[in-house]
């Protein structure tokens, strides 16, 4: 992906967060999004993931993440089970007027997100693990903590950011982090806030 701009279909799905280098499994069953997957497979296998800023008015947040279909299965009941691998973040330039059942946009690729320069010295893994354990217990979420313990630090931060059932605006805050260090800081702040809140969440 070398060009600064790209034309891609965008899948608007609130609560589904894709980050660079992350993996997002999706169950596609609506006709328009089956068409979207077919379109993507016939092109470059890219699909943009974005959330609604205002769903009633069909307005998306301007920042999303480009995912590449790395594998897919077509089921007997006409669904697609796909995996999207997070490639780059993007900013929406404009929507393209066309007659397809799904939405297509011109987007500007964000090459500024830094997932490599991670400050290991300032990372408190035990603090993150303790906060996430409390968060999962509070919200009655069953997760294999032994498996999480085996994930290296950067991937752990991205994985937890993607799977935690935060509010839409909170997910967007994570997505708009400028680098992996800011992502970690935002994740810790959201966990601390939600752990102190009376509201509980569940994974859909």
Secondary structure, 3 states (H helix, E strand, C coil): CCCCEEEEEEEECCCCCCCCCCEEEEEECCHHHHHHHHHHHHCCCEEEEECEEECCCCEECCEEEEEEEEEEEECCCCCEEEEEEEEEEEEEEEECCCCCCCEEEEEEEECCCECCCCCHHHCCHHHHHHHHHHHHHHCCCCCCHHHHHCCCHHHHHHHHHHHCCCCHHHHHHHHCCCEHHHHHHHHHHHHHHHHHCCCCCCCC
